[in-house]
Amino acid sequence: MWVYGDRSRRVKPRQALRALTATLREVETAGSGPERHDRLTAAFLQAGELAQGIADAEFVAKGEDDASPAQEAAMALLVALARKLAASAWSGFLSIGPPTSAELMALALSALPDEIEVKTAEGYAFYGLLPEAYLKAAAEQLWESPPLVIGIRSIGTGLAGLVAAVTNAAAVVTLRPTGHPFRRDLRVSDALQQKLATHRGPFAVADEGPGLSGSSFAAVAELLDGLGVSADHIVFLPSHAGEPGAEALPEVRQRWQSAERRPASFDRLIEEQPVEAWFEDLTGPITGVEDISGGAWARARADRPPTHPGLERRKYRLTTDAGVQWIAKFAGLGQAGQAKLARSRTLFRGGAGPEPLGLRRGFLIERWVEGAPGLAGERAALVDHVGRYLGLRTIAFRAEPDEGASLEDLAVMTRTNVAELLGEEAANALPPPPSSARPHPIHIDGRLHAWEWITTPEGRLIKTDALDHSCGHDLVGCQDVAWDVAGAAVEFGLEPEEVGALCVALSTVSDRHVDPDLLAFFRLAYPAFQAGLWSLAGDEAQVARYRGALAAVLP
């Protein structure tokens, strides 16, 4: 079934360079401390996207990876910023090292493409990958001489800069794997292959994986093997110590097991830098830290709500010496986390969400909400409350059309998943997306499940986990608010008149009217997507629930 989707956007590199320069000015005026470090991290991420976009644009133009002055200038800036990040992290946020004005000027004077495509670095945005973990891993590795660093694009661009920054690297290049996701290969120019072949020292290969197949790391290993580089001269720097997934070929698995690896894991990082130390400048002294990642939060609840561990963000429950409890959940580094903090503040001011405290190292800190899980109370009042909540999102969280899947892609997803769930005959009966619809995308809630709501002892109905689902690692992304209306109809089992009452409550807040044709389309797409999502979690009860919701509205 179709669930996942990648995010990318088109930008002009000189505009991106000006935005990066503005972020660096904020770093210079931020004093010292964790907040400045987070701004410096944001600048590093911007530079990584810029370097990745330039390299990919030249790859498309030439049909292969090759060195160029623009790529070298972009990587020099990225490495300089990585050195500043290391100086900040290792000095307790007191120092950020020398300025980067020379590297900025060199890139500004380079011949740059008119437009580039930058891809969301999934580890920084979703999976709690922190640059400091790669700085630590590369610094701890015993290098017989400065390595030549290879970063596997996309996220490997920035990771290569981090490794190069602390190893005095002989050179740093990035490569773009192509082809089938489980059988990647590389296209590398003769000149760049010659540059790699003449390096006599070790090679460091950085990427976030290995994933399901490990084929990106394997493609680089095969390239180096073909150039005469012995396996004992290659060090892989992955983000975890695990093996490649179920789609790995036997030879890939065997190569990985015998390779030298230096994992840059989150858990290793917090052995030296305990989690509580990251947040105490905001919370005060912390006496208790409980890891509630991977669905542990749900196992501690009496109602035992279902979870999807593969999509769970890292999260911790923090208890201060004053007995106050907070939840710190990974929201994303850089702009991704800042945007979610802003949304959290808006929902809190509107009485619809927990109180946010701040953002540290990509973790958003909100007050822990105690209360009864689920939607309790008089039915009409609940429908009205949910409608007004969606109205608030409609006016406050507007998005761009390219921040979510098109109606055409959602139609293909729906047909694919319905065919798997109910057969080809049911899929063939599906109507096309409404041609007259003019969606107004917002950052939808996307997850209106009853167990996501908590009624506080004071009687307030709070929506938890309301910030991430419009920008997760899935297909849907930002959509018209009709997607959430369809979600509410399915999750709460709303009757037609209740859906109408919800839409009335929504329009009184936002002055927006839900398109009935779009809502009808989403009543099919929403359960089709959710069924696919929960099938990946292996939760047959949830899959059956959404299959039933689909069958109830199929033509």
Secondary structure, 3 states (H helix, E strand, C coil): CCCCCCCEEEECHHHHHHHHHHHHHHHHCCCCCHHHHHHHHHHHHHHHHHHHHHHHHHHHHHCCECCCHHHHHHHHHHHHHHHHHHHHHHCCCCCCCCCCHHHHHHHHCCCCCCCEEEECCHHHHCCCCCHHHHHHHHHHCCCCCCCEEEEECCCHHHHHHHHHHHHCCCEEEEECCECCCCCCECCECHHHHHHHHCCCCCEEEECCCCCCCCHHHHHHHHHHHHCCCCHHHEEEECCCCCCCCCCCCHHHHHHHHHCEECCCCHHHHHHHCCHHHHHHHHHCCEEEEEECCCCHHHHCCCCCCCCCHHHCCCEEEEEECCCCEEEEEECCCCHHHHHHHHHHHHHHHCCCCCCEEEEECCEEEEECCCCEECCCCCHHHHHHHHHHHHHHHHHHCECCHHHECCHHHHHHHHHHHHHHHHCHHHHHCCCCCCCCCCCCCECCCCCCCHHHEEECCCCCEEECCCCCCCCCCCCCECECCHHHHHHHHHHHCCCHHHHHHHHHHHHHHHCCCCCHHHHHHHHHHHHHHHHHHHHHCCCHHHHHHHHHHHHHHCC
